[in-house]
Amino acid sequence: MSEHYFQEYYPDIMAHCYGCGRLNPQGHHIQSRWEGDETVVRFTPEPYHIAVPGYVYGGMLASLIDCHGTGTAAAAAYRAEGRSMDSLPALRFLTASLHVDYLKPTPLGIELEVRGKVKEVKGRKVVVEEWIVANGVTTVRGEVVAVQVPEGMVEALVNGEGN
Amino acid sequence: MSEHYFQEYYPDIMAHCYGCGRLNPQGHHIQSRWEGDETVVRFTPEPYHIAVPGYVYGGMLASLIDCHGTGTAAAAAYRAEGRSMDSLPALRFLTASLHVDYLKPTPLGIELEVRGKVKEVKGRKVVVEEWIVANGVTTVRGEVVAVQVPEGMVEALVNGEGN
């Protein structure tokens, strides 16, 4: 299981996300995995994901925090229920709030490591703490409050009643 | 002046941003303008800027808040000095922190209005309050803490000493 990335298990109808959808040809294809009790994304921004010359665009970094946050929340929810991410019912999370602190400029042109850790679970809300490491230096800290999508809504989307 | 958008006045070297750089062919080309004492972006996300079917990706909305926040901070700084954005020295801001609350899903396929207002100025820091309106409904609220880039750093970038 741990070789697979979380977003691989999202139902097709929920796999179009510009940030992490495997079915979005124009998207970023952010891929999250477990690494012990933490989660990780390894991602090399494209040369055009630029802020000022030499540095990564803040909105791209916010996107990494966003999708890795909801992915981590989902993975943690499955883990808490002791079942694999390809089992049903599908558990999916949406972002309720996103916070990003840009501690230092993040260099462009290298692989970044986005790390995540579940900070708190309150009912259907999961708070995920994250940080981005570039060349061994933490350049960004972020937090996502993710909310579980009601099961009925996931089913409605899967059954084509979502639009 | 008010017909022009803020990002039009950024020095070329600072006009490559993936969110708002006029010189980034792959970028979003976010364009901010004054409207009285508020600032505004009108932006229609592309069909592939999707979260789940029918709704806009949260990272795209965060990008709108991000670039409109730094743009608003810069425009407000020029206005405070009583000079136009094409005058020197160039005043540019970077994002220190970004907060986004997703109040409701934001519908995809229509023009969004991103509005901004300067909430606080503390020395070189400007706090910008923002909200996104879709079909007359506020779907997102955000806040950017923007920090003025030291003049010497802008000059260094313009003179090609930035890398």
Interface residues (C-beta under 8 A of the other chain):
Chain A: I13 M14 H16 C17 Y18 G19 G21 N24 P25 Q26 G27 E46 Y48 H49 I50 A51 V52 P53 G54 Y57 G58 G59 M60 A62 S63 D66 C67 L94 T95 A96 S97 L98 H99 V100 D101 Y102 P105 L157 G162 N163
Chain B: I13 M14 H16 C17 Y18 G19 G21 N24 P25 Q26 G27 E46 Y48 H49 I50 A51 V52 P53 G54 Y57 G58 G59 M60 A62 S63 D66 C67 L94 T95 A96 S97 L98 H99 V100 D101 Y102 P105 L157 G162 N163
